[in-house]
Each structure stands twice: as structure tokens, then as C-alpha cells.
Amino acid sequence: LFDSTLTLHWRAEVSEGEGRGRHTVVRTGDRTSFFTAHPQCGLSSLPDHLWQRLPPLDASRLVVFKPDYLADWPAALYDLSLAEASLRARERMVQAGRTQVQASSEVGSANVEVTGADFSGQAYRLVFWPFWTGTDRYGDRVYRVLVNGQTGETTGELPRDRMKIGLTIALIGIVL
């Protein structure tokens, strides 16, 4: 889990005025965002798009790790270095900050360019996020399912048979 303060420097070309008096104005500014307990998966084998859809971890319910918790349970340990995990977390924070800048009222619907990002107050905590993972093979593809160990909520990938989907659509079309 990463904590950080991010200041994004931005530049945008904004249209002002109406009719013939309409002109483009360049605006610049800074936006500061605070990230607390921002998760970053430490497993290189788990695709980012999948674990990011996992319902959020309740950091207030974390307990101090004891090896007994994993006794007789298979467990995956992190394989990303702290440096790599930090870079990935920073990239996601900048993306979130860019979205916040684009949604701000001072920029409007302008084309926004982030010209710089400054991080400060950085800290991290290594946590073992309790979740289960399962896989299933359908055809030539492997599908994964994740279950949040705190809440029991699940997310995953579903196989889709294009032939069955096409036949279903054709059948609905015939009936209609």
C-alpha cells in the first residue's frame, strides 16, 4: 500500500467567449492529490486489469502477519521489487490525478497536457492481501477468478463462445 502526495503541473488550451469573440486561452496550474493506502499488486503473474477490479481492501481491518496464518495453505509471495511496484503505483496515481484535472471546472472540456508530476511524503506498507485465485481453461484460453478474502466478493473473466452468442442473436432476430 502506497501513501503519497502528488502535485501535477498542467497546461490546457481553453476556448473562451462566444460567436466571433471566441478565442483560445492557454491556462496552466497545479493540482495536488493525496493518496492513502493506494494498492499495488506485487505479483507479476496477475494481470493488472484483473486485480484492479477486485473490491477494495479495508486497510483498517489488517492484522499483523503471523506465519501460522499461512500454515498448510498455498500462498503466492510478491515477486516485484519495491522499486518496480513503486513505479507502477506512481503511474496509476498520475493517471488518477490526470483524470481529476480533466474533470475540474477550471479546465472544462479542454485538451489537457500534464507537464510534470512531483511526489512527496511517500511511504509504503507491505501487506499480504487475502484473496483466493482460481483458474479454468475453456478452449485454448485460461480464465481467472479472484475472491476478496475480507468480503467474499468476486471478480473475474468469463469465457464467451462466439458461436453460441451469434446463434443466440440470430435466434432472437428470427423470433422478433
C-alpha positions as CSV (number, residue, x, y, z in Angstrom):
1,L,0.0,0.0,0.0
2,F,1.5,3.3,-1.0
3,D,0.8,6.7,0.5
4,S,1.9,9.8,-1.4
5,T,1.2,13.4,-2.1
6,L,1.1,14.2,-5.8
7,T,1.3,17.6,-7.4
8,L,0.5,17.6,-11.1
9,H,1.5,20.6,-13.2
10,W,-0.8,21.0,-16.2
11,R,-1.3,23.1,-19.3
12,A,-4.6,23.4,-21.3
13,E,-5.9,25.4,-24.2
14,V,-9.4,26.5,-23.3
15,S,-11.9,28.2,-25.6
16,E,-13.4,31.4,-24.1
17,G,-16.1,33.7,-25.4
18,E,-19.0,33.2,-27.8
19,G,-19.5,33.6,-31.5
20,R,-16.9,35.7,-33.3
21,G,-15.4,36.7,-30.0
22,R,-14.4,33.2,-29.3
23,H,-10.7,32.7,-28.8
24,T,-8.3,30.2,-27.3
25,V,-6.5,30.9,-24.0
26,V,-3.7,28.9,-22.5
27,R,-4.1,28.1,-18.8
28,T,-1.7,26.5,-16.5
29,G,-1.9,25.3,-13.0
30,D,-1.1,22.8,-10.3
31,R,-3.4,20.2,-8.7
32,T,-2.4,18.4,-5.5
33,S,-3.9,15.0,-4.7
34,F,-3.4,12.9,-1.6
35,F,-3.3,9.1,-1.9
36,T,-3.6,6.9,1.2
37,A,-3.4,3.1,1.1
38,H,-3.2,3.1,-2.7
39,P,-2.8,-0.6,-3.5
40,Q,-0.3,-2.1,-5.9
41,C,-0.1,-5.8,-6.6
42,G,3.3,-7.4,-6.1
43,L,2.6,-10.4,-8.3
44,S,3.9,-10.1,-11.9
45,S,1.8,-13.1,-12.9
46,L,-1.5,-11.5,-12.0
47,P,-2.7,-9.1,-14.8
48,D,-3.3,-5.5,-13.5
49,H,-6.7,-5.3,-15.2
50,L,-7.9,-8.2,-13.1
51,W,-6.7,-7.4,-9.6
52,Q,-7.7,-3.7,-10.0
53,R,-11.4,-4.9,-10.4
54,L,-11.1,-6.7,-7.0
55,P,-13.3,-5.0,-4.4
56,P,-11.1,-2.7,-2.3
57,L,-9.1,-3.9,0.7
58,D,-10.3,-2.5,4.0
59,A,-6.9,-1.3,5.3
60,S,-8.4,-0.7,8.8
61,R,-9.1,-4.4,9.2
62,L,-5.5,-5.5,8.5
63,V,-3.8,-7.5,11.2
64,V,-0.1,-8.1,12.0
65,F,1.2,-11.0,9.9
66,K,2.0,-14.3,11.6
67,P,3.4,-17.3,9.7
68,D,0.8,-19.5,11.3
69,Y,-1.9,-17.8,9.1
70,L,-0.5,-19.5,6.0
71,A,0.3,-22.9,7.5
72,D,-1.0,-25.6,5.2
73,W,-2.3,-23.0,2.7
74,P,-0.6,-22.4,-0.7
75,A,0.4,-18.8,-0.9
76,A,1.9,-16.6,-3.6
77,L,4.5,-14.2,-2.4
78,Y,5.4,-11.0,-4.1
79,D,7.9,-11.2,-7.0
80,L,8.0,-7.5,-7.9
81,S,10.8,-5.4,-6.4
82,L,9.8,-2.5,-4.2
83,A,11.2,-0.2,-6.9
84,E,9.1,-1.7,-9.7
85,A,5.9,-1.8,-7.5
86,S,6.5,1.9,-6.6
87,L,6.9,2.9,-10.3
88,R,3.7,1.1,-11.2
89,A,1.8,2.7,-8.2
90,R,3.1,6.1,-9.2
91,E,2.0,5.6,-12.8
92,R,-1.5,4.8,-11.6
93,M,-1.5,7.8,-9.3
94,V,-0.6,10.1,-12.1
95,Q,-3.4,8.6,-14.3
96,A,-5.9,9.2,-11.4
97,G,-4.5,12.8,-11.0
98,R,-4.8,13.4,-14.7
99,T,-8.5,12.3,-14.6
100,Q,-9.1,14.7,-11.7
101,V,-7.5,17.6,-13.6
102,Q,-9.6,16.9,-16.7
103,A,-12.8,16.8,-14.6
104,S,-12.0,20.0,-12.7
105,S,-14.1,23.1,-13.5
106,E,-11.2,25.4,-14.2
107,V,-10.1,23.3,-17.2
108,G,-13.5,22.3,-18.6
109,S,-13.5,20.1,-21.6
110,A,-10.2,21.4,-22.9
111,N,-7.3,19.3,-24.1
112,V,-5.1,18.9,-21.0
113,E,-1.4,18.2,-21.0
114,V,0.3,17.1,-17.8
115,T,3.7,18.9,-17.9
116,G,5.1,17.5,-14.7
117,A,4.5,15.4,-11.6
118,D,6.1,15.9,-8.2
119,F,5.7,13.2,-5.5
120,S,6.3,13.9,-1.8
121,G,5.5,12.3,1.5
122,Q,6.0,8.9,0.1
123,A,5.6,5.9,2.3
124,Y,4.6,2.2,1.8
125,R,3.4,-0.7,3.8
126,L,3.9,-4.3,2.7
127,V,0.7,-6.2,3.3
128,F,-0.5,-9.6,2.3
129,W,-3.9,-9.0,0.8
130,P,-6.1,-12.0,1.5
131,F,-7.6,-13.2,-1.7
132,W,-8.1,-16.5,-3.5
133,T,-7.5,-17.1,-7.1
134,G,-8.8,-19.8,-9.3
135,T,-8.3,-20.7,-13.0
136,D,-10.2,-22.6,-15.6
137,R,-9.4,-23.4,-19.2
138,Y,-12.0,-23.0,-21.8
139,G,-10.9,-23.8,-25.3
140,D,-7.3,-22.5,-25.7
141,R,-7.6,-19.7,-23.1
142,V,-7.2,-19.6,-19.3
143,Y,-9.7,-17.6,-17.3
144,R,-9.1,-16.4,-13.8
145,V,-11.4,-15.6,-10.8
146,L,-10.4,-13.7,-7.7
147,V,-12.2,-13.7,-4.4
148,N,-11.6,-11.0,-1.8
149,G,-10.7,-12.8,1.5
150,Q,-12.1,-10.0,3.6
151,T,-15.5,-9.5,1.9
152,G,-16.1,-12.7,-0.2
153,E,-16.8,-10.5,-3.2
154,T,-15.5,-11.9,-6.5
155,T,-14.4,-10.7,-9.9
156,G,-13.0,-12.5,-12.9
157,E,-13.0,-13.2,-16.6
158,L,-15.9,-15.0,-18.3
159,P,-15.5,-17.3,-21.3
160,R,-17.5,-16.2,-24.3
161,D,-18.3,-18.7,-27.0
162,R,-18.7,-16.5,-30.2
163,M,-20.6,-19.3,-32.0
164,K,-23.2,-19.6,-29.2
165,I,-23.5,-15.8,-28.9
166,G,-24.0,-15.5,-32.7
167,L,-26.6,-18.3,-32.7
168,T,-28.5,-16.7,-29.8
169,I,-28.6,-13.3,-31.6
170,A,-29.8,-15.0,-34.8
171,L,-32.5,-16.9,-32.9
172,I,-33.7,-13.7,-31.2
173,G,-33.7,-12.0,-34.6
174,I,-35.8,-14.8,-36.1
175,V,-38.3,-14.7,-33.2
176,L,-38.7,-10.9,-33.4
